[in-house]
Amino acid sequence: MPLLMKVRNGGHWTPDEKLELIRHLRRMVRLSPYLIALLLPGSILFLPIYAWWLDRRRVRRED
């Protein structure tokens, strides 16, 4: 948050800070489908289905 507010408070981003912002935004983009699904009305009812879908242990490994 302090990094985002730097420009609003009269500062300027350095190239390193811009790269850090880009990294944060890319991480948020990876999470966005899950967050959107949880924010929809009635999504609390689908929480068990989301948990089942995201559970990677349900896929059996070839040992």
mmCIF file of the N, C-alpha and C atoms, coordinates in Angstrom:
data_MODEL
# 
_entry.id   MODEL 
# 
loop_
_atom_site.group_PDB 
_atom_site.id 
_atom_site.type_symbol 
_atom_site.label_atom_id 
_atom_site.label_alt_id 
_atom_site.label_comp_id 
_atom_site.label_asym_id 
_atom_site.label_entity_id 
_atom_site.label_seq_id 
_atom_site.pdbx_PDB_ins_code 
_atom_site.Cartn_x 
_atom_site.Cartn_y 
_atom_site.Cartn_z 
_atom_site.occupancy 
_atom_site.B_iso_or_equiv 
_atom_site.pdbx_formal_charge 
_atom_site.auth_seq_id 
_atom_site.auth_comp_id 
_atom_site.auth_asym_id 
_atom_site.auth_atom_id 
_atom_site.pdbx_PDB_model_num 
ATOM 1   N N  . MET A 1 1  ? 0.799   -1.187  0.000   1.00 0.00 ? 1  MET A N  1 
ATOM 2   C CA . MET A 1 1  ? 0.000   0.000   0.000   1.00 0.00 ? 1  MET A CA 1 
ATOM 3   C C  . MET A 1 1  ? 0.856   1.272   0.000   1.00 0.00 ? 1  MET A C  1 
ATOM 4   N N  . PRO A 1 2  ? 1.927   1.313   0.794   1.00 0.00 ? 2  PRO A N  1 
ATOM 5   C CA . PRO A 1 2  ? 2.757   2.521   0.741   1.00 0.00 ? 2  PRO A CA 1 
ATOM 6   C C  . PRO A 1 2  ? 3.331   2.767   -0.657  1.00 0.00 ? 2  PRO A C  1 
ATOM 7   N N  . LEU A 1 3  ? 3.623   1.698   -1.363  1.00 0.00 ? 3  LEU A N  1 
ATOM 8   C CA . LEU A 1 3  ? 4.167   1.844   -2.710  1.00 0.00 ? 3  LEU A CA 1 
ATOM 9   C C  . LEU A 1 3  ? 3.123   2.448   -3.651  1.00 0.00 ? 3  LEU A C  1 
ATOM 10  N N  . LEU A 1 4  ? 1.872   2.033   -3.517  1.00 0.00 ? 4  LEU A N  1 
ATOM 11  C CA . LEU A 1 4  ? 0.810   2.593   -4.355  1.00 0.00 ? 4  LEU A CA 1 
ATOM 12  C C  . LEU A 1 4  ? 0.558   4.064   -4.033  1.00 0.00 ? 4  LEU A C  1 
ATOM 13  N N  . MET A 1 5  ? 0.684   4.424   -2.777  1.00 0.00 ? 5  MET A N  1 
ATOM 14  C CA . MET A 1 5  ? 0.396   5.792   -2.362  1.00 0.00 ? 5  MET A CA 1 
ATOM 15  C C  . MET A 1 5  ? 1.560   6.761   -2.620  1.00 0.00 ? 5  MET A C  1 
ATOM 16  N N  . LYS A 1 6  ? 2.687   6.243   -3.015  1.00 0.00 ? 6  LYS A N  1 
ATOM 17  C CA . LYS A 1 6  ? 3.869   7.086   -3.205  1.00 0.00 ? 6  LYS A CA 1 
ATOM 18  C C  . LYS A 1 6  ? 3.615   8.177   -4.244  1.00 0.00 ? 6  LYS A C  1 
ATOM 19  N N  . VAL A 1 7  ? 3.025   7.815   -5.377  1.00 0.00 ? 7  VAL A N  1 
ATOM 20  C CA . VAL A 1 7  ? 2.776   8.791   -6.440  1.00 0.00 ? 7  VAL A CA 1 
ATOM 21  C C  . VAL A 1 7  ? 1.718   9.800   -5.994  1.00 0.00 ? 7  VAL A C  1 
ATOM 22  N N  . ARG A 1 8  ? 0.695   9.297   -5.302  1.00 0.00 ? 8  ARG A N  1 
ATOM 23  C CA . ARG A 1 8  ? -0.355  10.215  -4.837  1.00 0.00 ? 8  ARG A CA 1 
ATOM 24  C C  . ARG A 1 8  ? 0.188   11.234  -3.841  1.00 0.00 ? 8  ARG A C  1 
ATOM 25  N N  . ASN A 1 9  ? 1.191   10.862  -3.090  1.00 0.00 ? 9  ASN A N  1 
ATOM 26  C CA . ASN A 1 9  ? 1.782   11.768  -2.101  1.00 0.00 ? 9  ASN A CA 1 
ATOM 27  C C  . ASN A 1 9  ? 2.887   12.634  -2.686  1.00 0.00 ? 9  ASN A C  1 
ATOM 28  N N  . GLY A 1 10 ? 3.048   12.613  -4.004  1.00 0.00 ? 10 GLY A N  1 
ATOM 29  C CA . GLY A 1 10 ? 3.997   13.512  -4.647  1.00 0.00 ? 10 GLY A CA 1 
ATOM 30  C C  . GLY A 1 10 ? 5.319   12.872  -5.022  1.00 0.00 ? 10 GLY A C  1 
ATOM 31  N N  . GLY A 1 11 ? 5.495   11.603  -4.776  1.00 0.00 ? 11 GLY A N  1 
ATOM 32  C CA . GLY A 1 11 ? 6.738   10.923  -5.126  1.00 0.00 ? 11 GLY A CA 1 
ATOM 33  C C  . GLY A 1 11 ? 6.676   10.320  -6.524  1.00 0.00 ? 11 GLY A C  1 
ATOM 34  N N  . HIS A 1 12 ? 7.737   9.660   -6.887  1.00 0.00 ? 12 HIS A N  1 
ATOM 35  C CA . HIS A 1 12 ? 7.802   8.983   -8.182  1.00 0.00 ? 12 HIS A CA 1 
ATOM 36  C C  . HIS A 1 12 ? 8.320   7.568   -7.969  1.00 0.00 ? 12 HIS A C  1 
ATOM 37  N N  . TRP A 1 13 ? 7.832   6.644   -8.805  1.00 0.00 ? 13 TRP A N  1 
ATOM 38  C CA . TRP A 1 13 ? 8.282   5.258   -8.724  1.00 0.00 ? 13 TRP A CA 1 
ATOM 39  C C  . TRP A 1 13 ? 9.619   5.091   -9.428  1.00 0.00 ? 13 TRP A C  1 
ATOM 40  N N  . THR A 1 14 ? 10.506  4.345   -8.816  1.00 0.00 ? 14 THR A N  1 
ATOM 41  C CA . THR A 1 14 ? 11.768  3.989   -9.462  1.00 0.00 ? 14 THR A CA 1 
ATOM 42  C C  . THR A 1 14 ? 11.495  2.789   -10.364 1.00 0.00 ? 14 THR A C  1 
ATOM 43  N N  . PRO A 1 15 ? 12.402  2.466   -11.291 1.00 0.00 ? 15 PRO A N  1 
ATOM 44  C CA . PRO A 1 15 ? 12.204  1.279   -12.127 1.00 0.00 ? 15 PRO A CA 1 
ATOM 45  C C  . PRO A 1 15 ? 12.057  -0.011  -11.301 1.00 0.00 ? 15 PRO A C  1 
ATOM 46  N N  . ASP A 1 16 ? 12.776  -0.122  -10.196 1.00 0.00 ? 16 ASP A N  1 
ATOM 47  C CA . ASP A 1 16 ? 12.641  -1.305  -9.339  1.00 0.00 ? 16 ASP A CA 1 
ATOM 48  C C  . ASP A 1 16 ? 11.249  -1.376  -8.706  1.00 0.00 ? 16 ASP A C  1 
ATOM 49  N N  . GLU A 1 17 ? 10.719  -0.249  -8.305  1.00 0.00 ? 17 GLU A N  1 
ATOM 50  C CA . GLU A 1 17 ? 9.379   -0.217  -7.719  1.00 0.00 ? 17 GLU A CA 1 
ATOM 51  C C  . GLU A 1 17 ? 8.316   -0.555  -8.754  1.00 0.00 ? 17 GLU A C  1 
ATOM 52  N N  . LYS A 1 18 ? 8.513   -0.116  -9.990  1.00 0.00 ? 18 LYS A N  1 
ATOM 53  C CA . LYS A 1 18 ? 7.576   -0.462  -11.059 1.00 0.00 ? 18 LYS A CA 1 
ATOM 54  C C  . LYS A 1 18 ? 7.572   -1.966  -11.305 1.00 0.00 ? 18 LYS A C  1 
ATOM 55  N N  . LEU A 1 19 ? 8.747   -2.579  -11.286 1.00 0.00 ? 19 LEU A N  1 
ATOM 56  C CA . LEU A 1 19 ? 8.818   -4.037  -11.448 1.00 0.00 ? 19 LEU A CA 1 
ATOM 57  C C  . LEU A 1 19 ? 8.114   -4.753  -10.304 1.00 0.00 ? 19 LEU A C  1 
ATOM 58  N N  . GLU A 1 20 ? 8.263   -4.251  -9.106  1.00 0.00 ? 20 GLU A N  1 
ATOM 59  C CA . GLU A 1 20 ? 7.593   -4.849  -7.947  1.00 0.00 ? 20 GLU A CA 1 
ATOM 60  C C  . GLU A 1 20 ? 6.075   -4.742  -8.089  1.00 0.00 ? 20 GLU A C  1 
ATOM 61  N N  . LEU A 1 21 ? 5.595   -3.609  -8.555  1.00 0.00 ? 21 LEU A N  1 
ATOM 62  C CA . LEU A 1 21 ? 4.159   -3.446  -8.785  1.00 0.00 ? 21 LEU A CA 1 
ATOM 63  C C  . LEU A 1 21 ? 3.654   -4.430  -9.830  1.00 0.00 ? 21 LEU A C  1 
ATOM 64  N N  . ILE A 1 22 ? 4.411   -4.609  -10.898 1.00 0.00 ? 22 ILE A N  1 
ATOM 65  C CA . ILE A 1 22 ? 4.022   -5.545  -11.954 1.00 0.00 ? 22 ILE A CA 1 
ATOM 66  C C  . ILE A 1 22 ? 3.965   -6.966  -11.406 1.00 0.00 ? 22 ILE A C  1 
ATOM 67  N N  . ARG A 1 23 ? 4.932   -7.337  -10.574 1.00 0.00 ? 23 ARG A N  1 
ATOM 68  C CA . ARG A 1 23 ? 4.919   -8.678  -9.971  1.00 0.00 ? 23 ARG A CA 1 
ATOM 69  C C  . ARG A 1 23 ? 3.682   -8.881  -9.106  1.00 0.00 ? 23 ARG A C  1 
ATOM 70  N N  . HIS A 1 24 ? 3.345   -7.878  -8.313  1.00 0.00 ? 24 HIS A N  1 
ATOM 71  C CA . HIS A 1 24 ? 2.156   -7.975  -7.460  1.00 0.00 ? 24 HIS A CA 1 
ATOM 72  C C  . HIS A 1 24 ? 0.884   -8.106  -8.303  1.00 0.00 ? 24 HIS A C  1 
ATOM 73  N N  . LEU A 1 25 ? 0.795   -7.338  -9.363  1.00 0.00 ? 25 LEU A N  1 
ATOM 74  C CA . LEU A 1 25 ? -0.387  -7.402  -10.225 1.00 0.00 ? 25 LEU A CA 1 
ATOM 75  C C  . LEU A 1 25 ? -0.507  -8.760  -10.900 1.00 0.00 ? 25 LEU A C  1 
ATOM 76  N N  . ARG A 1 26 ? 0.600   -9.333  -11.320 1.00 0.00 ? 26 ARG A N  1 
ATOM 77  C CA . ARG A 1 26 ? 0.554   -10.667 -11.943 1.00 0.00 ? 26 ARG A CA 1 
ATOM 78  C C  . ARG A 1 26 ? 0.088   -11.725 -10.954 1.00 0.00 ? 26 ARG A C  1 
ATOM 79  N N  . ARG A 1 27 ? 0.519   -11.612 -9.691  1.00 0.00 ? 27 ARG A N  1 
ATOM 80  C CA . ARG A 1 27 ? 0.042   -12.556 -8.664  1.00 0.00 ? 27 ARG A CA 1 
ATOM 81  C C  . ARG A 1 27 ? -1.453  -12.401 -8.440  1.00 0.00 ? 27 ARG A C  1 
ATOM 82  N N  . MET A 1 28 ? -1.941  -11.177 -8.459  1.00 0.00 ? 28 MET A N  1 
ATOM 83  C CA . MET A 1 28 ? -3.371  -10.941 -8.262  1.00 0.00 ? 28 MET A CA 1 
ATOM 84  C C  . MET A 1 28 ? -4.191  -11.488 -9.424  1.00 0.00 ? 28 MET A C  1 
ATOM 85  N N  . VAL A 1 29 ? -3.660  -11.398 -10.637 1.00 0.00 ? 29 VAL A N  1 
ATOM 86  C CA . VAL A 1 29 ? -4.373  -11.905 -11.807 1.00 0.00 ? 29 VAL A CA 1 
ATOM 87  C C  . VAL A 1 29 ? -4.543  -13.419 -11.707 1.00 0.00 ? 29 VAL A C  1 
ATOM 88  N N  . ARG A 1 30 ? -3.546  -14.120 -11.167 1.00 0.00 ? 30 ARG A N  1 
ATOM 89  C CA . ARG A 1 30 ? -3.660  -15.571 -11.012 1.00 0.00 ? 30 ARG A CA 1 
ATOM 90  C C  . ARG A 1 30 ? -4.753  -15.945 -10.016 1.00 0.00 ? 30 ARG A C  1 
ATOM 91  N N  . LEU A 1 31 ? -4.985  -15.124 -9.028  1.00 0.00 ? 31 LEU A N  1 
ATOM 92  C CA . LEU A 1 31 ? -6.000  -15.404 -8.011  1.00 0.00 ? 31 LEU A CA 1 
ATOM 93  C C  . LEU A 1 31 ? -7.395  -14.938 -8.405  1.00 0.00 ? 31 LEU A C  1 
ATOM 94  N N  . SER A 1 32 ? -7.492  -14.047 -9.356  1.00 0.00 ? 32 SER A N  1 
ATOM 95  C CA . SER A 1 32 ? -8.768  -13.404 -9.635  1.00 0.00 ? 32 SER A CA 1 
ATOM 96  C C  . SER A 1 32 ? -9.901  -14.367 -9.995  1.00 0.00 ? 32 SER A C  1 
ATOM 97  N N  . PRO A 1 33 ? -9.714  -15.444 -10.762 1.00 0.00 ? 33 PRO A N  1 
ATOM 98  C CA . PRO A 1 33 ? -10.869 -16.319 -11.036 1.00 0.00 ? 33 PRO A CA 1 
ATOM 99  C C  . PRO A 1 33 ? -11.473 -16.887 -9.759  1.00 0.00 ? 33 PRO A C  1 
ATOM 100 N N  . TYR A 1 34 ? -10.644 -17.235 -8.802  1.00 0.00 ? 34 TYR A N  1 
ATOM 101 C CA . TYR A 1 34 ? -11.151 -17.783 -7.550  1.00 0.00 ? 34 TYR A CA 1 
ATOM 102 C C  . TYR A 1 34 ? -11.846 -16.708 -6.728  1.00 0.00 ? 34 TYR A C  1 
ATOM 103 N N  . LEU A 1 35 ? -11.284 -15.522 -6.712  1.00 0.00 ? 35 LEU A N  1 
ATOM 104 C CA . LEU A 1 35 ? -11.891 -14.440 -5.942  1.00 0.00 ? 35 LEU A CA 1 
ATOM 105 C C  . LEU A 1 35 ? -13.230 -14.020 -6.532  1.00 0.00 ? 35 LEU A C  1 
ATOM 106 N N  . ILE A 1 36 ? -13.320 -13.975 -7.848  1.00 0.00 ? 36 ILE A N  1 
ATOM 107 C CA . ILE A 1 36 ? -14.580 -13.601 -8.497  1.00 0.00 ? 36 ILE A CA 1 
ATOM 108 C C  . ILE A 1 36 ? -15.646 -14.637 -8.167  1.00 0.00 ? 36 ILE A C  1 
ATOM 109 N N  . ALA A 1 37 ? -15.277 -15.910 -8.217  1.00 0.00 ? 37 ALA A N  1 
ATOM 110 C CA . ALA A 1 37 ? -16.241 -16.967 -7.915  1.00 0.00 ? 37 ALA A CA 1 
ATOM 111 C C  . ALA A 1 37 ? -16.730 -16.875 -6.474  1.00 0.00 ? 37 ALA A C  1 
ATOM 112 N N  . LEU A 1 38 ? -15.892 -16.456 -5.557  1.00 0.00 ? 38 LEU A N  1 
ATOM 113 C CA . LEU A 1 38 ? -16.301 -16.348 -4.157  1.00 0.00 ? 38 LEU A CA 1 
ATOM 114 C C  . LEU A 1 38 ? -17.100 -15.084 -3.866  1.00 0.00 ? 38 LEU A C  1 
ATOM 115 N N  . LEU A 1 39 ? -16.986 -14.079 -4.715  1.00 0.00 ? 39 LEU A N  1 
ATOM 116 C CA . LEU A 1 39 ? -17.686 -12.821 -4.468  1.00 0.00 ? 39 LEU A CA 1 
ATOM 117 C C  . LEU A 1 39 ? -19.092 -12.794 -5.065  1.00 0.00 ? 39 LEU A C  1 
ATOM 118 N N  . LEU A 1 40 ? -19.429 -13.759 -5.905  1.00 0.00 ? 40 LEU A N  1 
ATOM 119 C CA . LEU A 1 40 ? -20.752 -13.784 -6.513  1.00 0.00 ? 40 LEU A CA 1 
ATOM 120 C C  . LEU A 1 40 ? -21.822 -14.042 -5.458  1.00 0.00 ? 40 LEU A C  1 
ATOM 121 N N  . PRO A 1 41 ? -23.016 -13.514 -5.661  1.00 0.00 ? 41 PRO A N  1 
ATOM 122 C CA . PRO A 1 41 ? -24.095 -13.766 -4.701  1.00 0.00 ? 41 PRO A CA 1 
ATOM 123 C C  . PRO A 1 41 ? -24.403 -15.267 -4.617  1.00 0.00 ? 41 PRO A C  1 
ATOM 124 N N  . GLY A 1 42 ? -24.565 -15.759 -3.426  1.00 0.00 ? 42 GLY A N  1 
ATOM 125 C CA . GLY A 1 42 ? -24.869 -17.169 -3.225  1.00 0.00 ? 42 GLY A CA 1 
ATOM 126 C C  . GLY A 1 42 ? -23.663 -18.072 -3.302  1.00 0.00 ? 42 GLY A C  1 
ATOM 127 N N  . SER A 1 43 ? -22.489 -17.509 -3.419  1.00 0.00 ? 43 SER A N  1 
ATOM 128 C CA . SER A 1 43 ? -21.300 -18.336 -3.605  1.00 0.00 ? 43 SER A CA 1 
ATOM 129 C C  . SER A 1 43 ? -20.936 -19.121 -2.354  1.00 0.00 ? 43 SER A C  1 
ATOM 130 N N  . ILE A 1 44 ? -21.401 -18.694 -1.189  1.00 0.00 ? 44 ILE A N  1 
ATOM 131 C CA . ILE A 1 44 ? -21.107 -19.424 0.040   1.00 0.00 ? 44 ILE A CA 1 
ATOM 132 C C  . ILE A 1 44 ? -21.712 -20.822 -0.027  1.00 0.00 ? 44 ILE A C  1 
ATOM 133 N N  . LEU A 1 45 ? -22.788 -20.980 -0.777  1.00 0.00 ? 45 LEU A N  1 
ATOM 134 C CA . LEU A 1 45 ? -23.406 -22.293 -0.928  1.00 0.00 ? 45 LEU A CA 1 
ATOM 135 C C  . LEU A 1 45 ? -22.541 -23.226 -1.768  1.00 0.00 ? 45 LEU A C  1 
ATOM 136 N N  . PHE A 1 46 ? -21.727 -22.654 -2.633  1.00 0.00 ? 46 PHE A N  1 
ATOM 137 C CA . PHE A 1 46 ? -20.867 -23.451 -3.499  1.00 0.00 ? 46 PHE A CA 1 
ATOM 138 C C  . PHE A 1 46 ? -19.477 -23.686 -2.920  1.00 0.00 ? 46 PHE A C  1 
ATOM 139 N N  . LEU A 1 47 ? -19.240 -23.206 -1.715  1.00 0.00 ? 47 LEU A N  1 
ATOM 140 C CA . LEU A 1 47 ? -17.923 -23.345 -1.099  1.00 0.00 ? 47 LEU A CA 1 
ATOM 141 C C  . LEU A 1 47 ? -17.445 -24.798 -1.017  1.00 0.00 ? 47 LEU A C  1 
ATOM 142 N N  . PRO A 1 48 ? -18.288 -25.760 -0.639  1.00 0.00 ? 48 PRO A N  1 
ATOM 143 C CA . PRO A 1 48 ? -17.821 -27.160 -0.641  1.00 0.00 ? 48 PRO A CA 1 
ATOM 144 C C  . PRO A 1 48 ? -17.424 -27.651 -2.035  1.00 0.00 ? 48 PRO A C  1 
ATOM 145 N N  . ILE A 1 49 ? -18.121 -27.187 -3.057  1.00 0.00 ? 49 ILE A N  1 
ATOM 146 C CA . ILE A 1 49 ? -17.778 -27.587 -4.431  1.00 0.00 ? 49 ILE A CA 1 
ATOM 147 C C  . ILE A 1 49 ? -16.440 -26.979 -4.826  1.00 0.00 ? 49 ILE A C  1 
ATOM 148 N N  . TYR A 1 50 ? -16.208 -25.719 -4.458  1.00 0.00 ? 50 TYR A N  1 
ATOM 149 C CA . TYR A 1 50 ? -14.918 -25.088 -4.742  1.00 0.00 ? 50 TYR A CA 1 
ATOM 150 C C  . TYR A 1 50 ? -13.788 -25.830 -4.033  1.00 0.00 ? 50 TYR A C  1 
ATOM 151 N N  . ALA A 1 51 ? -14.023 -26.214 -2.793  1.00 0.00 ? 51 ALA A N  1 
ATOM 152 C CA . ALA A 1 51 ? -12.995 -26.934 -2.041  1.00 0.00 ? 51 ALA A CA 1 
ATOM 153 C C  . ALA A 1 51 ? -12.681 -28.261 -2.708  1.00 0.00 ? 51 ALA A C  1 
ATOM 154 N N  . TRP A 1 52 ? -13.716 -28.976 -3.156  1.00 0.00 ? 52 TRP A N  1 
ATOM 155 C CA . TRP A 1 52 ? -13.488 -30.258 -3.840  1.00 0.00 ? 52 TRP A CA 1 
ATOM 156 C C  . TRP A 1 52 ? -12.709 -30.026 -5.139  1.00 0.00 ? 52 TRP A C  1 
ATOM 157 N N  . TRP A 1 53 ? -13.087 -28.987 -5.884  1.00 0.00 ? 53 TRP A N  1 
ATOM 158 C CA . TRP A 1 53 ? -12.462 -28.719 -7.176  1.00 0.00 ? 53 TRP A CA 1 
ATOM 159 C C  . TRP A 1 53 ? -10.991 -28.333 -7.020  1.00 0.00 ? 53 TRP A C  1 
ATOM 160 N N  . LEU A 1 54 ? -10.681 -27.585 -5.965  1.00 0.00 ? 54 LEU A N  1 
ATOM 161 C CA . LEU A 1 54 ? -9.312  -27.129 -5.752  1.00 0.00 ? 54 LEU A CA 1 
ATOM 162 C C  . LEU A 1 54 ? -8.432  -28.165 -5.051  1.00 0.00 ? 54 LEU A C  1 
ATOM 163 N N  . ASP A 1 55 ? -9.031  -29.203 -4.486  1.00 0.00 ? 55 ASP A N  1 
ATOM 164 C CA . ASP A 1 55 ? -8.275  -30.217 -3.754  1.00 0.00 ? 55 ASP A CA 1 
ATOM 165 C C  . ASP A 1 55 ? -7.456  -31.050 -4.727  1.00 0.00 ? 55 ASP A C  1 
ATOM 166 N N  . ARG A 1 56 ? -6.159  -30.896 -4.693  1.00 0.00 ? 56 ARG A N  1 
ATOM 167 C CA . ARG A 1 56 ? -5.288  -31.610 -5.617  1.00 0.00 ? 56 ARG A CA 1 
ATOM 168 C C  . ARG A 1 56 ? -5.056  -33.055 -5.178  1.00 0.00 ? 56 ARG A C  1 
ATOM 169 N N  . ARG A 1 57 ? -5.440  -33.377 -3.945  1.00 0.00 ? 57 ARG A N  1 
ATOM 170 C CA . ARG A 1 57 ? -5.240  -34.736 -3.462  1.00 0.00 ? 57 ARG A CA 1 
ATOM 171 C C  . ARG A 1 57 ? -6.240  -35.709 -4.064  1.00 0.00 ? 57 ARG A C  1 
ATOM 172 N N  . ARG A 1 58 ? -7.320  -35.197 -4.680  1.00 0.00 ? 58 ARG A N  1 
ATOM 173 C CA . ARG A 1 58 ? -8.309  -36.089 -5.248  1.00 0.00 ? 58 ARG A CA 1 
ATOM 174 C C  . ARG A 1 58 ? -7.776  -36.773 -6.513  1.00 0.00 ? 58 ARG A C  1 
ATOM 175 N N  . VAL A 1 59 ? -6.741  -36.222 -7.116  1.00 0.00 ? 59 VAL A N  1 
ATOM 176 C CA . VAL A 1 59 ? -6.124  -36.832 -8.303  1.00 0.00 ? 59 VAL A CA 1 
ATOM 177 C C  . VAL A 1 59 ? -5.100  -37.839 -7.807  1.00 0.00 ? 59 VAL A C  1 
ATOM 178 N N  . ARG A 1 60 ? -5.303  -39.078 -8.152  1.00 0.00 ? 60 ARG A N  1 
ATOM 179 C CA . ARG A 1 60 ? -4.394  -40.120 -7.690  1.00 0.00 ? 60 ARG A CA 1 
ATOM 180 C C  . ARG A 1 60 ? -3.085  -40.081 -8.485  1.00 0.00 ? 60 ARG A C  1 
ATOM 181 N N  . ARG A 1 61 ? -2.012  -40.298 -7.748  1.00 0.00 ? 61 ARG A N  1 
ATOM 182 C CA . ARG A 1 61 ? -0.688  -40.313 -8.380  1.00 0.00 ? 61 ARG A CA 1 
ATOM 183 C C  . ARG A 1 61 ? -0.356  -41.721 -8.831  1.00 0.00 ? 61 ARG A C  1 
ATOM 184 N N  . GLU A 1 62 ? 0.409   -41.793 -9.873  1.00 0.00 ? 62 GLU A N  1 
ATOM 185 C CA . GLU A 1 62 ? 0.913   -43.081 -10.353 1.00 0.00 ? 62 GLU A CA 1 
ATOM 186 C C  . GLU A 1 62 ? 2.192   -43.388 -9.606  1.00 0.00 ? 62 GLU A C  1 
ATOM 187 N N  . ASP A 1 63 ? 2.144   -44.262 -8.594  1.00 0.00 ? 63 ASP A N  1 
ATOM 188 C CA . ASP A 1 63 ? 3.339   -44.618 -7.823  1.00 0.00 ? 63 ASP A CA 1 
ATOM 189 C C  . ASP A 1 63 ? 3.928   -45.921 -8.306  1.00 0.00 ? 63 ASP A C  1 
# 
